[in-house]
Structure formats: structure tokens, C-alpha cells
Amino acid sequence: MFDKLSTDFASKACEQHLATTRAIVRAPRRAPLPFAQPDIDDHDIDAVTEVLRSGWLTTGSRVAAFEGLFAERIGVRNAIALNSATAALHLALDAAGLERGDEVVVPTMTFTACAEVVRYFDATPVLVDIEPGSLCISVDALAAAITERTRAVIPVHMGGGPARMDEIMAIAASSGVAVVEDAAHAFPATYRGRAIGSIGHMAAFSFYVTKTITTGEGGMLVTDNDSYAERVRSMSLHGMSRDAWNRYAGAGTWKYDVVAPGFKYNMTDLAAALGISQLKKSDRMAERRKEIARRYSAELELYPELQVPEADPRDSHAWHLYVLRLRTDVCGVGRDQFIEELSLRGIKASVHFIPIHRFTYYRGKYGYVDEQFPVASAEAERILSLPIYPSMSDHDIDDVIWAVTDTIETHRR
């Protein structure tokens, strides 16, 4: 009886809300709202232009400054600027000593880079399921996956919401494995008052164009471990000795040594200049993301067909993504069609993520099937990500809410 009354009340509330919303809006937008868009202003453009005019475009003083500012912001001793978060994950595993035949535990609900970098070493990515609430790595699944061959775990802070780092660190400590935080979504999130990136042994941040701050393409590896940092810095530039970094500067030298066969992962001063400018306004951008998430949740949680994302009040969510879930048992339209319906209403949405175990390579290589990952496999059928970025106007937010609720109402059973 209570459930029926609750459902009836929710439905009436939705009807009243829909009537109000439709009275305000809406014709389709003249131009579609992009799913993501960087927040670039004149200060950003001036910062990059200044580097172009300086005559020094590659790794130099701007990179060093960006590294120092970012390390201070996260609260770690070392930050190494790189050309992507994928590079940061790769070099983190190298610093942790990953070798052929080793294993790395990775949540299946993440971007392919997390498993890809493990394969660079001819090591095995051991995929595990996720938590149904946060969509982050399942602590129980992680504990069960640890073997004598496990060298590292990569917890992903999904969408900018922190994983359960206390339990993850405890499991890692008891088994002697390295924790490499995938913080690609998670600047400037916090977990129990600690900055994401300062908890694991190493962390990888992304500054891709869609992320919470951008350098166009770019990433950062952070760590309190000086030995890890020294290895990462060297391997990010062909395995050269530290002296090579300044070989073209006034005080530099043409002489250098190569200590290992490294990679070409360094960040340019052009990218770092943009990163510094973005970092200066990151608090404002983070607050705007939170405002948009609050608006979405306040409006969309009224609809029984929808499940809004969780945010633990003890933590601070970065809101890189706003992952909405359809309650497929009561929703009159499937996820794929839902995204098409939003597009017809001028709103571009996306999906984060297709679980790694569903990709042809990983199915063929390791024989993964949906039944091994019941949570991720079920959630993958009902998740969609709505636009959320600082340059969205209040009208843009209204358009997204209307497109979602109108789609629900149009297809209501």
C-alpha cells in the first residue's frame, strides 16, 4: 500500500512539474547543445599567445611552473606533466615494476586505456565488477582478484566521484600491491577531506579537452614517492638522464645519458601555459559543475523512471560526468533510443562507458562474458551521460532538463 501511494504521489508530482516546465518551454534548439565544451577565455588565449611569442614552445619553464602549482594543489611532493593520462598510467606501472606475466586489477567499467596500458607490458589486466551505487571498482571484487602475481590495482574515480580509497589502500597494503589512482575525471575531487591523487601511491590526471581543466591534450602523474617520480620523469623523455631536460637552455649542455629505453610523453610549454591559466579559474569551474549537477538532480529525481547519480556528502565530487540511469522496468524507452530522442530535442548525450569486457579484443583474449560482471553488465544497458560543463547557461540547463523529462513523458507507459 505504501509503495503504491508513494508511486502515485511521485507521478502526480511529475505531472505538475511537467506542466510547469512545458509552460515555459520549448521548441527545439536552433543549434544542438554539445555534449562537452572547454571553457576557454581571453586569459587562456593570452597565456598561449605569450608562449608562442617567447620562442620557446616545448618543455620548459611553463611546464615546471604548472607541475609546481599542481603538486601544491593536490598536496604531493612530485608532479610530472605529460602528454596524456594514458601516458601517466603507463609510466606509473613502469615505475611500479610491472613485468611480463604480472597482473593488474582494473574495473571493467572504465575507458579502455586502463587495460590497454597493462598490455603494453605483456601483463594481464584482471577485470573486476563495480559497485552498483558509485559505479567505481567493487572492493569485494578487488579483494577476491588479488593473487601472488598481482602487482598493482587501478581504481577509477568514475565521473569524478571517489572510489572507496580507505578499503582499497588497506587491501593493497595487506597484499603488497601498488595503487595507481585513475583520477582522469577527478580534479578537484576529495575523499574524506583528502585530495584525490594524494591517497594512492601514484595518480594519473587527464587534461583532455572535455576534462574539468584542459590543456587540449595532456596529463599529470603525481606521487609522494621520489623514486617513482625520478623514474617517470626520465622515462617520459626517451629514458634520458635528468640533465637532458635543460640541454637547450642557457645553462644546459648537449651532453646527456640514456638510462633506459623510454618514451616521448613530455608536455609542451604551450599546453602547460593553458593548464596554468585553467588552474587559476578551476574553483569557479568546479562550483559551476556542482551547480549544474544540483539542478539536474533536484529536477530529475522526481521521476520514478530515472535514477540520479550518487554523491557521498563526506566527499567532494568533481562532476566531470553526470551519469543518469534509466529504470528500465518502468521506463517506456530504452537507453539507445533515449539518447536519440534527446538528440532530436537538440541535446547531445553520451555513454560512459562500454565495459571493457565487451570489447572484441578482451573477449577473444581472455574469454570474458557478461555473467562475470553482473553489475557492470546491467548498468551498461541503462546509463547515459548528460552535458555538464561550466560554460553552459541556465537556459542550456533548462533545455537539458526539458529534453529528458519530455522524453520520459512522451514514452510513459
C-alpha positions as CSV (number, residue, x, y, z in Angstrom):
1,M,0.0,0.0,0.0
2,F,2.8,2.4,1.0
3,D,4.6,1.7,-2.3
4,K,1.5,2.4,-4.4
5,L,0.8,5.7,-2.5
6,S,4.5,6.7,-3.0
7,T,4.4,5.9,-6.7
8,D,1.1,7.8,-7.1
9,F,2.4,10.8,-5.3
10,A,5.6,10.8,-7.4
11,S,3.6,10.5,-10.6
12,K,1.4,13.4,-9.6
13,A,4.4,15.5,-8.7
14,C,6.0,14.7,-12.1
15,E,2.8,15.7,-13.9
16,Q,2.7,19.0,-12.0
17,H,6.3,19.6,-12.7
18,L,6.0,18.7,-16.4
19,A,3.0,21.1,-16.8
20,T,5.1,23.9,-15.3
21,T,8.1,23.1,-17.5
22,R,6.1,22.8,-20.7
23,A,4.5,26.2,-20.0
24,I,8.0,27.7,-20.0
25,V,9.5,25.9,-23.0
26,R,10.1,24.6,-25.6
27,A,10.9,24.5,-29.2
28,P,13.9,22.5,-30.4
29,R,17.1,24.5,-30.1
30,R,18.4,26.3,-33.1
31,A,21.8,24.7,-32.6
32,P,22.3,21.5,-30.8
33,L,23.9,21.7,-27.3
34,P,27.3,19.9,-27.5
35,F,27.9,17.1,-25.0
36,A,31.1,18.8,-23.8
37,Q,32.8,22.1,-24.5
38,P,36.0,23.6,-23.0
39,D,35.9,26.8,-21.0
40,I,38.3,29.0,-22.9
41,D,38.5,32.7,-22.3
42,D,40.8,35.6,-23.2
43,H,43.2,34.8,-20.3
44,D,43.7,31.3,-21.7
45,I,44.3,32.6,-25.2
46,D,46.7,35.3,-24.0
47,A,48.7,32.7,-22.0
48,V,49.2,30.5,-25.0
49,T,50.0,33.5,-27.3
50,E,52.7,34.7,-24.8
51,V,54.4,31.3,-25.2
52,L,54.2,31.5,-29.0
53,R,55.8,34.9,-28.9
54,S,58.5,33.7,-26.5
55,G,60.3,31.5,-29.0
56,W,60.3,28.5,-26.5
57,L,57.4,26.2,-27.3
58,T,58.4,22.8,-25.9
59,T,59.1,21.5,-22.4
60,G,60.5,24.4,-20.4
61,S,59.6,27.0,-17.7
62,R,55.9,26.8,-18.1
63,V,55.9,23.1,-17.7
64,A,57.9,23.4,-14.5
65,A,55.6,26.1,-13.2
66,F,52.5,24.0,-14.0
67,E,54.0,21.0,-12.2
68,G,54.7,23.0,-9.1
69,L,51.3,24.6,-8.9
70,F,49.5,21.3,-9.5
71,A,51.6,19.4,-6.9
72,E,50.8,22.1,-4.4
73,R,47.1,21.9,-5.2
74,I,47.0,18.2,-4.7
75,G,49.3,18.2,-1.7
76,V,52.0,15.9,-3.0
77,R,55.8,16.3,-3.5
78,N,56.0,15.5,-7.2
79,A,54.0,16.2,-10.3
80,I,55.2,15.3,-13.8
81,A,53.4,16.9,-16.7
82,L,52.8,14.5,-19.6
83,N,51.0,14.5,-22.9
84,S,48.1,12.3,-21.7
85,A,46.6,10.5,-18.7
86,T,47.3,7.3,-20.7
87,A,51.0,8.1,-20.6
88,A,50.7,8.7,-16.9
89,L,49.1,5.3,-16.3
90,H,51.7,3.6,-18.5
91,L,54.7,5.3,-16.7
92,A,53.1,4.6,-13.3
93,L,53.0,0.9,-14.0
94,D,56.6,1.1,-15.3
95,A,57.7,2.8,-12.1
96,A,55.9,0.1,-10.0
97,G,58.0,-2.5,-11.8
98,L,55.3,-4.2,-13.9
99,E,56.7,-7.1,-15.9
100,R,55.5,-9.7,-18.4
101,G,53.2,-12.2,-16.7
102,D,52.2,-9.8,-13.8
103,E,48.6,-8.9,-13.2
104,V,46.9,-5.5,-12.6
105,V,43.3,-5.3,-11.3
106,V,41.1,-3.0,-13.3
107,P,37.4,-2.2,-13.1
108,T,35.6,-3.2,-16.3
109,M,33.5,0.0,-16.3
110,T,36.2,2.4,-17.4
111,F,37.9,3.8,-20.5
112,T,39.9,1.2,-22.5
113,A,43.2,3.0,-21.6
114,C,43.2,1.4,-18.1
115,A,43.5,-2.1,-19.6
116,E,45.5,-1.1,-22.6
117,V,48.5,0.2,-20.7
118,V,48.7,-3.2,-18.9
119,R,49.0,-4.9,-22.2
120,Y,52.0,-2.7,-23.1
121,F,54.0,-4.9,-20.7
122,D,52.5,-8.1,-21.9
123,A,50.9,-8.3,-18.5
124,T,47.3,-9.3,-17.7
125,P,44.5,-6.8,-16.9
126,V,42.3,-8.6,-14.5
127,L,38.9,-7.1,-14.9
128,V,36.5,-6.9,-12.0
129,D,33.0,-5.7,-11.3
130,I,31.8,-2.4,-9.9
131,E,29.8,-1.1,-7.0
132,P,26.1,-0.6,-8.0
133,G,25.9,2.9,-6.4
134,S,29.1,4.7,-7.3
135,L,30.0,2.7,-10.4
136,C,33.5,2.6,-9.0
137,I,35.5,-0.6,-8.5
138,S,33.9,-3.2,-6.2
139,V,36.1,-3.5,-3.1
140,D,34.9,-7.1,-2.6
141,A,35.7,-8.0,-6.2
142,L,39.1,-6.4,-5.8
143,A,39.9,-8.4,-2.7
144,A,38.9,-11.6,-4.4
145,A,41.0,-10.9,-7.5
146,I,44.3,-10.4,-5.7
147,T,46.8,-13.2,-6.5
148,E,50.5,-13.7,-6.0
149,R,51.0,-12.3,-9.5
150,T,49.1,-9.0,-8.8
151,R,51.5,-6.0,-9.0
152,A,49.0,-3.1,-9.0
153,V,45.4,-2.0,-8.9
154,I,43.9,0.9,-10.8
155,P,40.9,2.3,-9.0
156,V,38.9,4.7,-11.3
157,H,37.1,7.6,-9.7
158,M,34.2,7.3,-12.0
159,G,32.8,10.5,-13.4
160,G,34.7,12.4,-10.6
161,G,33.1,10.5,-7.7
162,P,35.8,9.0,-5.4
163,A,36.2,5.2,-5.1
164,R,36.4,3.7,-1.6
165,M,40.1,4.5,-1.1
166,D,40.4,3.6,2.5
167,E,39.4,0.0,1.8
168,I,41.4,-0.1,-1.4
169,M,44.5,1.0,0.3
170,A,44.0,-1.5,3.1
171,I,43.7,-4.3,0.7
172,A,46.8,-3.1,-1.2
173,A,48.8,-2.8,1.9
174,S,48.0,-6.3,3.1
175,S,48.9,-7.8,-0.3
176,G,51.9,-5.6,-1.2
177,V,50.5,-4.1,-4.4
178,A,50.8,-0.6,-5.8
179,V,47.7,1.6,-6.1
180,V,47.6,3.8,-9.2
181,E,44.6,6.1,-9.0
182,D,42.9,6.8,-12.3
183,A,42.0,10.4,-11.5
184,A,41.3,11.4,-15.1
185,H,37.8,12.5,-14.1
186,A,38.6,13.6,-10.6
187,F,40.2,17.0,-10.3
188,P,39.5,18.6,-7.9
189,A,37.6,15.9,-6.0
190,T,38.3,14.9,-2.4
191,Y,37.8,11.7,-0.4
192,R,37.1,12.1,3.3
193,G,38.8,15.5,3.1
194,R,41.9,14.4,1.2
195,A,42.5,15.4,-2.4
196,I,42.1,12.7,-4.9
197,G,45.6,11.9,-6.2
198,S,47.2,12.2,-2.7
199,I,46.0,8.8,-1.4
200,G,47.3,6.1,-3.7
201,H,51.0,5.5,-4.4
202,M,50.6,7.3,-7.8
203,A,47.8,9.0,-9.6
204,A,47.1,9.9,-13.2
205,F,45.1,13.1,-14.1
206,S,43.7,14.0,-17.6
207,F,43.6,17.4,-19.2
208,Y,41.9,16.3,-22.3
209,V,39.6,18.8,-23.9
210,T,36.5,17.6,-22.2
211,K,38.0,17.3,-18.7
212,T,37.5,19.7,-15.7
213,I,40.6,21.6,-16.7
214,T,42.2,21.3,-20.1
215,T,45.5,21.7,-21.9
216,G,43.9,20.4,-25.1
217,E,45.7,17.1,-24.8
218,G,47.7,16.4,-21.6
219,G,48.0,14.7,-18.3
220,M,49.8,14.7,-15.0
221,L,51.3,12.0,-12.8
222,V,51.5,12.8,-9.1
223,T,53.2,11.0,-6.3
224,D,54.9,11.4,-2.9
225,N,57.5,8.7,-3.8
226,D,60.6,10.4,-5.1
227,S,62.0,7.3,-6.7
228,Y,58.8,6.8,-8.7
229,A,58.9,10.4,-9.8
230,E,62.5,10.2,-10.9
231,R,61.8,7.1,-13.0
232,V,58.7,8.7,-14.5
233,R,60.4,11.9,-15.4
234,S,63.3,10.1,-17.2
235,M,61.1,7.6,-19.0
236,S,58.8,10.3,-20.2
237,L,61.6,11.7,-22.4
238,H,63.4,8.7,-24.0
239,G,64.9,7.5,-20.8
240,M,67.4,10.3,-20.8
241,S,69.2,11.5,-17.7
242,R,67.8,14.5,-15.9
243,D,70.5,16.8,-17.3
244,A,68.9,16.3,-20.8
245,W,65.8,18.3,-19.8
246,N,67.8,21.6,-19.9
247,R,70.2,20.8,-22.7
248,Y,68.9,23.7,-24.9
249,A,68.6,26.2,-22.1
250,G,71.2,28.8,-21.4
251,A,72.7,26.8,-18.5
252,G,72.2,23.4,-20.2
253,T,74.6,21.1,-22.0
254,W,74.5,19.0,-25.1
255,K,75.7,16.0,-23.1
256,Y,73.3,13.5,-21.7
257,D,73.0,9.8,-20.9
258,V,70.2,7.3,-21.6
259,V,69.5,5.1,-18.6
260,A,66.6,3.1,-20.1
261,P,64.7,2.9,-23.4
262,G,62.0,5.4,-22.7
263,F,59.1,7.1,-24.4
264,K,58.1,10.5,-25.8
265,Y,55.5,11.6,-23.3
266,N,56.6,15.1,-22.3
267,M,54.2,18.1,-22.2
268,T,54.9,21.3,-24.1
269,D,55.1,24.8,-22.7
270,L,52.2,25.7,-25.0
271,A,50.0,23.1,-23.2
272,A,51.3,24.0,-19.8
273,A,50.5,27.7,-20.3
274,L,46.9,26.8,-20.9
275,G,47.0,24.5,-17.9
276,I,48.2,27.2,-15.6
277,S,45.5,29.6,-16.8
278,Q,42.9,26.9,-16.4
279,L,44.1,26.1,-12.9
280,K,43.6,29.7,-11.8
281,K,39.9,29.5,-12.5
282,S,39.4,25.8,-11.6
283,D,37.5,26.7,-8.4
284,R,34.9,28.7,-10.3
285,M,34.6,26.0,-12.9
286,A,34.2,23.3,-10.3
287,E,31.5,25.2,-8.5
288,R,29.6,25.7,-11.7
289,R,29.7,21.9,-12.4
290,K,28.3,21.3,-8.9
291,E,25.5,23.8,-9.5
292,I,24.5,22.1,-12.7
293,A,24.6,18.7,-11.0
294,R,22.4,20.0,-8.2
295,R,19.9,21.4,-10.7
296,Y,19.7,18.2,-12.6
297,S,19.3,16.0,-9.5
298,A,16.7,18.3,-8.0
299,E,14.5,18.2,-11.1
300,L,15.1,14.6,-12.3
301,E,14.9,12.7,-9.1
302,L,11.1,13.5,-9.1
303,Y,10.7,11.0,-12.0
304,P,10.4,7.3,-11.0
305,E,11.8,6.3,-14.4
306,L,15.1,7.9,-13.5
307,Q,18.0,7.3,-11.1
308,V,20.2,10.3,-10.5
309,P,23.9,9.8,-9.6
310,E,25.0,9.3,-6.0
311,A,27.3,11.8,-4.2
312,D,28.6,10.9,-0.8
313,P,28.3,14.0,1.5
314,R,31.6,13.1,3.1
315,D,33.3,13.6,-0.2
316,S,33.6,16.3,-2.9
317,H,32.5,15.1,-6.4
318,A,34.3,16.7,-9.4
319,W,31.3,16.2,-11.7
320,H,33.3,15.6,-14.8
321,L,30.3,13.4,-15.8
322,Y,26.6,13.4,-14.8
323,V,25.7,9.8,-15.3
324,L,21.9,9.3,-15.4
325,R,20.4,5.8,-15.2
326,L,17.1,4.7,-16.6
327,R,14.9,2.4,-14.5
328,T,14.3,0.1,-17.4
329,D,11.5,-1.8,-15.6
330,V,9.3,1.3,-15.6
331,C,10.8,3.5,-18.3
332,G,9.0,3.3,-21.6
333,V,12.0,3.8,-23.8
334,G,15.4,2.0,-23.9
335,R,18.7,3.8,-23.4
336,D,19.9,3.9,-27.0
337,Q,16.5,5.3,-28.2
338,F,16.6,7.7,-25.2
339,I,19.8,9.2,-26.5
340,E,18.3,9.5,-30.0
341,E,15.3,11.3,-28.5
342,L,17.5,13.8,-26.7
343,S,19.3,14.5,-29.9
344,L,16.0,15.2,-31.7
345,R,15.4,17.7,-29.0
346,G,18.7,19.4,-29.5
347,I,20.7,17.8,-26.7
348,K,23.8,15.7,-27.3
349,A,24.4,12.9,-24.7
350,S,26.9,10.1,-24.5
351,V,27.6,6.8,-22.6
352,H,30.4,6.2,-20.1
353,F,31.4,3.5,-20.5
354,I,31.1,0.4,-22.7
355,P,32.6,-2.1,-20.2
356,I,36.0,-3.3,-21.3
357,H,35.0,-6.9,-21.1
358,R,32.6,-6.4,-24.0
359,F,35.3,-5.3,-26.5
360,T,36.3,-7.9,-29.1
361,Y,39.9,-7.9,-28.1
362,Y,39.3,-8.6,-24.4
363,R,36.6,-11.2,-25.1
364,G,38.8,-13.0,-27.5
365,K,42.0,-12.8,-25.5
366,Y,40.6,-13.6,-22.0
367,G,37.1,-15.2,-22.7
368,Y,35.3,-12.5,-20.6
369,V,31.4,-12.8,-20.6
370,D,28.7,-10.6,-19.2
371,E,27.9,-13.1,-16.4
372,Q,31.3,-12.5,-14.8
373,F,30.3,-8.8,-14.3
374,P,26.6,-8.7,-13.4
375,V,26.6,-5.2,-12.0
376,A,28.6,-3.5,-14.8
377,S,26.7,-5.5,-17.5
378,A,23.3,-4.5,-16.1
379,E,24.3,-0.8,-15.6
380,A,25.8,-0.6,-19.1
381,E,22.3,-1.0,-20.5
382,R,20.8,1.9,-18.7
383,I,23.5,4.6,-18.3
384,L,23.8,7.9,-20.2
385,S,25.8,11.0,-19.6
386,L,24.2,14.4,-19.8
387,P,26.1,17.6,-20.8
388,I,27.8,19.2,-17.8
389,Y,30.4,21.9,-18.3
390,P,31.0,25.4,-16.9
391,S,30.1,27.4,-20.0
392,M,26.5,26.0,-20.0
393,S,24.0,28.8,-19.4
394,D,20.9,28.5,-17.2
395,H,18.9,28.2,-20.3
396,D,21.0,25.3,-21.6
397,I,20.4,23.5,-18.3
398,D,16.6,24.1,-18.7
399,D,16.8,22.7,-22.2
400,V,18.5,19.5,-21.0
401,I,16.0,19.0,-18.2
402,W,13.1,19.6,-20.5
403,A,14.5,17.2,-23.2
404,V,14.9,14.5,-20.6
405,T,11.5,14.9,-18.9
406,D,9.7,15.4,-22.2
407,T,11.2,12.1,-23.5
408,I,10.1,10.4,-20.3
409,E,6.6,11.8,-20.6
410,T,6.2,11.1,-24.3
411,H,7.1,7.4,-23.8
412,R,5.5,6.9,-20.4
413,R,3.7,3.6,-20.1
